Amino acid sequence: MATKTELEAGVLEKAVEEPKEPEEFRVILLNDDFTTMEFVVTVLMLVFHKDLGEATRIMLDVHRRGRGMVGVFTYDIAVTKVNRVHAMARDNGFPLKCIMEKA
């Protein structure tokens, strides 16, 4: 029968890995000539939970600069939000596009 010290010697220590921060992605709305400003504001309020003032500011960035950053999210959340924007736009007959890029 093995002694206590022999058993302790055979125990391997687990390497403790530091948790990594998840990758983050910027979600960006792209301007087009057909989607109404009102619809963009609605999307920003419903999908991204922006208040009217912030949604209007982002919409104006999209309108004036051709694109506007909506927020920074983890991959899964960013993909979900991009898909929701595209679905809402399609359902309402608008060509609004939304992209994500690494932050």
C-alpha contacts under 8 A as a table, 3 or more apart, distances in Angstrom:
res1	aa1	res2	aa2	distance
2	A	6	E	6.07
2	A	7	L	6.64
3	T	6	E	5.27
3	T	7	L	6.44
4	K	7	L	5.18
4	K	8	E	6.24
5	T	8	E	5.06
5	T	9	A	6.16
6	E	9	A	5.20
6	E	10	G	6.65
7	L	10	G	5.32
7	L	11	V	6.81
8	E	11	V	5.40
22	P	74	T	6.43
23	E	74	T	6.01
23	E	75	Y	6.77
23	E	102	K	7.60
23	E	103	A	7.92
24	E	72	V	6.28
24	E	73	F	5.38
24	E	74	T	4.64
24	E	75	Y	6.31
24	E	102	K	6.14
24	E	103	A	5.50
25	F	72	V	5.38
25	F	73	F	5.37
25	F	74	T	6.02
25	F	75	Y	6.21
25	F	78	A	6.59
25	F	100	M	6.00
25	F	101	E	5.28
25	F	102	K	4.37
25	F	103	A	4.78
26	R	69	M	6.76
26	R	70	V	7.40
26	R	71	G	5.76
26	R	72	V	4.42
26	R	73	F	6.52
26	R	78	A	7.58
26	R	100	M	5.35
26	R	101	E	5.32
26	R	102	K	6.13
26	R	103	A	5.41
27	V	69	M	5.92
27	V	70	V	5.57
27	V	71	G	5.58
27	V	72	V	6.22
27	V	73	F	7.52
27	V	78	A	6.38
27	V	82	V	7.31
27	V	98	C	6.96
27	V	99	I	5.79
27	V	100	M	4.45
27	V	101	E	6.79
28	I	67	R	6.49
28	I	68	G	5.45
28	I	69	M	4.37
28	I	70	V	5.62
28	I	71	G	7.58
28	I	98	C	5.58
28	I	99	I	5.28
28	I	100	M	6.02
29	L	62	V	6.61
29	L	67	R	5.49
29	L	68	G	5.38
29	L	69	M	6.49
29	L	70	V	7.00
29	L	96	L	7.69
29	L	97	K	6.13
29	L	98	C	4.43
29	L	99	I	6.50
30	L	62	V	6.25
30	L	66	G	5.92
30	L	67	R	4.47
30	L	68	G	6.80
30	L	96	L	6.96
30	L	97	K	5.52
30	L	98	C	5.90
30	L	99	I	7.62
31	N	62	V	5.44
31	N	63	H	5.88
31	N	66	G	4.80
31	N	67	R	5.71
31	N	96	L	7.23
31	N	97	K	7.62
32	D	35	T	6.32
32	D	66	G	7.82
32	D	95	P	7.33
32	D	96	L	6.68
34	F	94	F	6.71
34	F	95	P	7.01
35	T	39	F	6.82
35	T	40	V	7.23
35	T	94	F	5.32
35	T	95	P	6.48
35	T	96	L	6.04
36	T	39	F	5.28
36	T	40	V	6.52
37	M	40	V	5.13
37	M	41	V	6.30
37	M	59	M	6.67
38	E	41	V	5.16
38	E	42	T	6.23
39	F	42	T	4.96
39	F	43	V	6.17
40	V	43	V	5.10
40	V	44	L	6.19
40	V	59	M	6.24
41	V	44	L	5.09
41	V	45	M	6.21
41	V	52	L	7.37
41	V	55	A	5.25
41	V	56	T	5.96
41	V	59	M	6.23
42	T	45	M	5.14
42	T	46	L	6.07
42	T	55	A	7.93
43	V	46	L	5.20
43	V	47	V	5.58
43	V	48	F	7.33
43	V	85	V	6.80
43	V	88	M	7.71
44	L	47	V	5.64
44	L	48	F	5.10
44	L	49	H	6.50
44	L	50	K	5.82
44	L	55	A	5.50
44	L	70	V	7.77
45	M	48	F	5.71
45	M	49	H	4.65
45	M	50	K	4.59
45	M	51	D	6.08
45	M	52	L	6.97
45	M	55	A	6.32
46	L	49	H	5.50
46	L	50	K	7.58
47	V	81	K	6.59
47	V	84	R	7.10
47	V	85	V	7.13
48	F	70	V	7.43
48	F	81	K	7.63
50	K	53	G	7.92
50	K	54	E	5.84
50	K	55	A	5.48
51	D	54	E	5.47
51	D	55	A	5.97
52	L	55	A	5.12
52	L	56	T	6.00
53	G	56	T	5.19
53	G	57	R	6.27
54	E	57	R	5.07
54	E	58	I	6.23
55	A	58	I	5.24
55	A	59	M	6.05
56	T	59	M	5.02
56	T	60	L	6.17
57	R	60	L	5.20
57	R	61	D	6.36
58	I	61	D	5.00
58	I	62	V	6.28
58	I	68	G	5.87
58	I	69	M	7.22
58	I	70	V	6.96
59	M	62	V	5.07
59	M	63	H	6.16
59	M	68	G	7.20
60	L	63	H	4.87
60	L	64	R	5.91
61	D	64	R	5.25
61	D	65	R	5.49
61	D	66	G	7.20
61	D	67	R	6.44
61	D	68	G	5.26
62	V	65	R	5.53
62	V	66	G	4.90
62	V	67	R	4.14
62	V	68	G	4.57
63	H	66	G	5.68
63	H	67	R	7.18
64	R	67	R	7.94
65	R	68	G	7.34
72	V	78	A	7.66
72	V	103	A	7.17
73	F	77	I	5.95
73	F	78	A	5.38
74	T	77	I	5.53
74	T	78	A	6.04
75	Y	78	A	5.15
75	Y	79	V	6.14
76	D	79	V	5.27
76	D	80	T	6.19
77	I	80	T	5.09
77	I	81	K	6.18
78	A	81	K	5.20
78	A	82	V	6.16
78	A	100	M	6.86
79	V	82	V	5.16
79	V	83	N	6.13
79	V	100	M	7.65
80	T	83	N	5.18
80	T	84	R	6.16
81	K	84	R	5.01
81	K	85	V	6.22
82	V	85	V	5.21
82	V	86	H	6.32
82	V	98	C	5.64
82	V	99	I	6.49
82	V	100	M	7.47
83	N	86	H	5.14
83	N	87	A	6.10
84	R	87	A	5.07
84	R	88	M	6.08
85	V	88	M	5.21
85	V	89	A	6.08
85	V	96	L	7.72
85	V	97	K	7.53
85	V	98	C	6.78
86	H	89	A	5.11
86	H	90	R	6.03
86	H	96	L	6.84
86	H	97	K	6.42
86	H	98	C	7.06
87	A	90	R	5.12
87	A	91	D	6.03
88	M	91	D	5.12
88	M	92	N	6.20
89	A	92	N	5.19
89	A	93	G	6.04
89	A	94	F	4.81
89	A	95	P	6.22
89	A	96	L	5.76
90	R	93	G	5.09
90	R	94	F	5.80
90	R	95	P	6.82
91	D	94	F	7.79
